[in-house]
Amino acid sequence: MTRHVVIVGAGPAGLGAAAGALRAGARVTLVDASEDPGGQYHRTPPVALADARPARPGRSGFERLRGHVLGHPRCDWWPQTAVWSIEHRDQGAPCPHVLCGEADAAGRERYVLEPDALVLAPGAHDRVLPFPGWDLPGVHTAGAAQALVKGERLVVGDRVLIAGSGPFLLPAAAALLVAGSTVQAVLEANTPGTVARGWTRRPWERAARTGKTAELAGYAALMARHRVPYRMGRAVIEARGDGHVEEVVTARLRPDWSAVPGTERAVEVDALCVAHGFSPRLELPVAAGCGLRDGAFVEVDDDQRTTAPAVHAAGEITGIAGAPAARAEGLLAGWIAAGGAPDAPELTAVRSHRDRGRVFAARLAAAHPVGAAWPGWLRPETVVCRCEETTYGALRSAADDPARNSAHAIKLATRAGLGPCQGRMCGPAVADLLSHRAAHHRPIAQPIRLGELARPPVGNTKENVR
């Protein structure tokens, strides 16, 4: 009997999982909230914009993978489909409850998928630490700025400063430069010593990452041509402006990210892009019953199995290692989920690539950690939860109250993390401020209207919408 594998997420990991499951003979249902597959890494402009620029001859590896998966007779592609809940069964894989249709449409249809195995590959989003003025218009995440360039061919400003931590600041800078913005500087918060120790430890492991080295060299060459300075051990600690960001204050940081007094400098900008690493999207894995590693990533074994029965995970929810590693994890997860033999010879190279990705993820985490002293940037009036406008002072006051001896009680008192984004943006920062890392289980992972909830599900299948 042909196994049915449901894959949530159509980025590099999800497409890889679909290819692996199809290769093993399974029937695949691939769902994603976006209109097109590819995720953030392979984001493409709308058809109307794409047609304005002639396509280059030939097909990229992503295009070949996309064409193979979406054109396969055993694959059903469900775009604009959000998983809003996961239902556990007595036996077998959990059942995803999905909503099909545009998010702002009132007539979305509900389906309940009943797979033999579930592969979760929802990816991650930018992590941003709060600082005074981070809620001003004109302050963006680096990923959002890059997405606007890739998806809409829009730039967030003419004079842009990029700040935060991690090598993923460089693709955002490159995208803005190519699109015509002036990038005034890229600021890496970690000091040269911290970064060097993380990347140079066990140097023989770097030999297998020649692709990453070449990619880094390309970004460095582009920034050199545009004379963009790259400064380490410096961060944006404040944004200022009247209704829109007009200038930012940068400061030199110690290794623990405490600001060095007297090193502040004001820089005029009309846009600021910030990202302090990534936050994996853990809502669905937690709802599915998956165990977490260090409270930060989904725990998986050597076959990408999670601790939940018949649930597999791939991509950035298992560790931040980039698109090629996510694709390798997906291939392995999809193959195993479909019942493929774990010792199949064709998996040898896939496992090797996956393992190199895990090494890269560990080195990345060591070279670009979030310093423990960043809360020193905050003031009592600094907003930490933008949805509910909860300030740092209110959060600390609630935390110091002996009557509120749990993170849950503090959240109820301050409403931090209880707004429309359900803590997706402020959650990691609030957790750090409260020294509480437990993932919050949300029975409803995506907003759903009462009318949509009241209507019975249409079923568990629908016409292929490729």
C-alpha positions, 0 to 999 in steps of 0.5 A: 500500500502506498504511504501518504506523507504530508509535508508542511513547508515548501522551502529547501527542506520541504521540497527536498522532503517531497523529492525524497518521499516521491523517490521512495514511492510515497504519495505526497501532499505538500502544503505551504502558506505562500503562493509559490514554493521556495521559501525565503531563500528561493523567493521569486517576484510575482509573475507580472514582475518576473516577466519584466526581466527576461529569464536567463537560459538554462535551469537552476538546481532549484528550478529542476527540483521544483519542476520535478516535485510539482509535476510529479503525478503522486504529488499534490501541491497545496499553496496558500494553505496554513496549518492552524492546528494539529490533532493527535490520534491514538495511533499513527501520525498526527492530523494537520488541520489546514485552511486553504485560500488567501489569509484575508479571504473570508471563504477559506476552506477547512481540511483535515489531512490524515497522513501515514507520516508527517514531515515538518519543515516550517523554517525560521524567521529573523530574531530581533532584540528590542532596543529603544526606537526599534518600533519606529517605522523604517526599522525592518528585519534584514529578512523582510528587506531582502524579501521585498527586494526578491519578491517585489523589487522594492527597497526599504530606503536609500541610506540603509544601515544593517546591524545584528549578528551572523553571516546572514546579514551579508545576503541582505546587504548584497540584495539592497546594494544590487537593488540600488540602495546605499548601505552605509555599513554592516555591523556585527555585534560579536567581537573579532575574538568571539567570531574568530574562536567560533570559526577557527576551532577545529579548522580541518572541518572547514575544508568541506564547506568550500561552497560557503567560503566561495559565497562569503568571498562573493559578498566580500567582493561586492561590499568592497566594490561599493565601499561598504564597511564591515565593523565587528563588535558594534551594534545599534543600541537606539533608533531615533526619529519623529514618526520615522527612523531618522538616525541611529545610535551605534556603540562598541560592545564588549564580548558579552554585548554590554555597550562601552561608555563613550563609544556612541556614535549617531548615524543619519539613515532613512532605514535600518535593518536588524537581525540577531540570528534566527528563531526556528518556528516551533509552534507546529513541532511543539503542538505535534509533541516533538521534544526540543534540544536545549529548548531551542531546536527540534530534537531528531535522530540520525534519520530525522525522526523526532520524539513524536511517533511518525513525525519527522523534521528537517531544515532550520527547526533542527538547526540553522545551517543554510539552504543546502543542509536543509535540502539534505535533511529534507531528502533524508526525512522524506525518504525515511517518512515514506518507508525507504530503507535507512541503509539505502546506498543513495543516502550515503552522500545525503547523510554526509552532506547533512552531517557537514551542515550540522558541523556548520550549524555548531560553528555558526552558533559558537561564532555568533552567539547572542551576548547575555548583557544585551538587556543593558541597552533597554530603558524602562519605557522601551517596548519589548512586546510590540503587539501589546505595547508592553514595556521593559519596566512593566515586565521587570515590575511583574517579574519582581512581584513575589505573587507572580512566580511563573512566566505564565503569570507574568505574561498574563499580568503584562500580556507580553507575547499574547498579541496577534503574533502570539510571541513569534517576534518578542517571544525569545527576547521575553524568554531571555529577560525572564530567564525562561526558555520553555516553548509555549504550546499554542492549540491554535497555531494560526489565526482562524475566524469563528465562521471558518471554525464553525463550518465543518471540514470539507474533507481530507483531499481536494483537486490538485491545484498545480 
